[in-house]
Amino acid sequence: MKTIKYFTTLFTFLLVFAATAQTTKDEKIIKDAEKAKMTLLKTDEGLKNFFDNSAGYVLFPNVGKGGFIVGASSGNGVVYENGKKVGMADLKKLNIGLQAGGQSIIEVIFFENEADLNEFKEGNFNFAAEASAVAVKSGLAFNAKYKDGVAVFALPKAGLMADASVGGQKFSYHSF
């Protein structure tokens, strides 16, 4: 009887630990997201208002974009609700059109209210086809506004690509 109780307790402990543990990959993305946030704030202090007052945001610290006629982008990020980490997100995009080059960017999507954030978390979030990100430069965020409940900012890290569109991006979300 003691053996069964011991294994039941051990199994329950391992199950709870496994359910809440973050993978090494997630931990690296979280650290990268923290650095990316500091980089964004250093580049444009106006973003502080969005970080402080949004219902939540998703921060993709490393979005890779590339293409020649056919283009693709992909990235992993961290979802924050009221300033606290609540889960992880994936971004994917495939498009066809006039484009050439490759680029690595930081992308952050701010949600104006709880309903917009919940739409993202439930997998019902889509950008309009013509949606584009505001390039992060000193002072631009002070005048930026939400559109359809979201505000999107991008900061190029490396490379060169003539494409600022975010329309067509697909997202997935999983909570911790």
N, C-alpha and C positions, 0 to 999 in steps of 0.2 A: 504494500500500500504506500509506503514511504517513497519507493522508487517511482511509482506512477505520479505521485504528487510532485516529486522533484522534476521529472521530465515535463510534466504539464507546466510547471512554473518556468522552467528553462525555455520551453517552446514558446510560451506566451511572451517572455522577455525578448527572445530573438525575433519574434514576429513584430513586436512593437518597434524594436530597434531597426529592423530592416525596412519597415514601413516609413519611418521618419528620417532615415539616414539619407544623406545626399551622396551622390556618386562623386568620384574624384573629378570627373569631367564637369559636373555641376559646380563643384567648389571652385574650379579654375575659372569658369564663366562668371561666377559671383565675384571673385577677386578682380577679374578683368572689368566687370561692370562698375565696381567701386572706383577703379582707376579712371574708367571712361567718364564717369560722372564728374570727377574732379577736373578732368581735361575739358569737358564741356563748360563747366562753371568758370574755369580759368579763361577760356576763349570768349565767353559771353556771359557776363554776370546777370543779364536779364533773364536767363533760364532759371535762376533761383526762384523767381515767382512761380514758375510752372512746377518745379520740383516741390515747393512748399505748399502750394494751394490746389494742385490737381487731386482728383479722387484717387488716381493711381497712374502708373506709367509702366511701360515695358522698355527696357534698355538693352539694346543689342550692341555689345562692345566690338564685335568683329563681324561685319557683314561683307562677304566677298561678292563682288560683281564682276562679270566678264562677258564678253561677247563679240561676235563679228557677224552681223545680220541676225543670228539667233543668239539671244542673251539669257543669262541665268544669274540669280543671286540666291544666297543662302546664308543663314546665320542662326545663332542660338543666343537667347537672352534671359533676363531675369524680370519677373513681374513683381511690381511693388503696389501695395494697397495702403493708403494713408501712411506712406513712408516705410512700411515693413515688407520684407520679402514674403511672398505668398506662393510662388511657383516659378516654373521655367516655361519658356516659349521657344518655338522654332519658327523661322521665317523661310519661305521658299517663293521663288518667282521665276517664271519662264516666259519670255516674250520674243516676238519676231518684229523686226523693224530696222530702221537705220540706226546703227550703233556700232561702235568699235572701241576696243580697249579693255582694260581691267582696272579694278579699283578696290580698295578696302576702306570701309567707312564705319563710323559709329552712328547708329540710328536710335532715336528715342521717340516714342509715341506717348503723348500725354492724353489722359482721358478726363474730360471736363467734369463728369459726374459719375455716380455709382452705376447708373443704368448703362452708360457707354462701356465702363470697365467690365461689367457683368456680361455684356454682349460679347466682348473679346474672350472672356474666360469660358463662356459657353460654346465658343466656336462659331458664332454667328456674325463675326466682324469681317467686313470687307471694305476696302477703299474703293472709291469711285475710280473708273478707268483713267480719268484725267488728273487724279490726285498727284501732288508732288510735295517733296520735302523742302523746308526752308533751310538753306545752307547756313550753318552756324558761322557767324562772323561777329566781331565785337559790336555790340549795340543793337543788332537786328531783332533780338528776342523781345526787347522792350515794347516794340510795336506789333508783335505777332499776336494773332488772335486764333481762338478755336474755330474750326469749320466742321460742321456736322458732328460736334462733340469731341473732336480730336485735334491735336496740334502735333505736327511731325517735324523733327529737326534732324539734319544729317551733317556730320563733320567728316570730310575726307581725311584719311590717315596716310594713304599711299596710293600711287598709281594715278591714271588719268582716264576718265571715261565721260563722254558727253551724254549723260542720262541722269536726271534728277527725279524721275517718276517713281512713285510708290504704288500706283494703280496696278492691280493684278496680283499683289502680294497675297500669299496664303499663310495662315498662321495656325499653329496648334499650341495648346496650353495643357500643362499638368501641374497640379498643386503639390506641395510638399507633403 
